[in-house]
Amino acid sequence: MSTRNLDAVILAAGRGERMRPLTDHTPKPLLPVRGKRLIEWQLESMARAGIKRVVINTAWLEEQFAPVLGDGFRWGLSIRYSNEGRDHGGALETAGGIAKVLPWLGDCFWVVSGDVFVPNFRFDRRDADAFAASSLLGRLWLAPNAPHHPEGDFGIDEAGLAVMDAGPRRTWASVGLFHAEMFAGVTPGTTLRLTPLLHQAIVQRRLAATAWDGGWTDVGTPERLAELNRAVPGQV
């Protein structure tokens, strides 16, 4: 096992329409969850796991990120910002945002959405090393389906690969490992969601999936945020 973990990308460029009016003045990843900003939970988890370099893509109210998070020194991280609003006039979506920062990353890297609360997730170096040694394009962690998304996203077959049509389906927790090869055909600056690339990888049988039952919340509405903040401190 390597002594240093892979690089990581935190996707934080979205407008957060469903979170309005909270996101009218604050980017969703900077909203407070249990005493700290949502994105800080992820940065702390990454630091504990030995990740050293983190890229955060931004667009909506992107000028707020660097003054709040700085260069990552307080967590022992090196943070670099991809300012899609400044460079492209708006967010490039998930795949487009990743494709833009490929030159800043290694061949394999972690990706997590900036608007999910998953404090128990470990960005495990053993998972990273095993993935880097494989021929997979990606590996997703799938959580139980939430009431607002009962149909789920993907199933998991007997070989541990993600499938579209086998049940029971679970919901992608917006945490994954990816190989740069998955994004090789995306021209930097292109606006593109990740979903079609995931479907292509499933067809090629190069997308792995792992069940995650360690707690996960898509902080997509003010009500979900309020529910998290009503919970007993320390209970995740």
Protein Blocks (a to p, Z undefined) as FASTA:
>chain_A
ZZbdcdddddfkbgolmlpcklmmbcfklpceehiafklmmmmmmmmnopabdcdddfeh
plmmmmmnmnolmnopacddddfklmnopaebjmlmmmmmmmmpcfbdcdddfkbccfkb
ccdfklmmmmmmmmbfbdcddddddfklmnombdcdfkopacfkbccddddehiacddfk
lmmmpcghiacdfklmmmmmmmnopaccdddfebpaddfbfklmmmmmmpcghiZZ
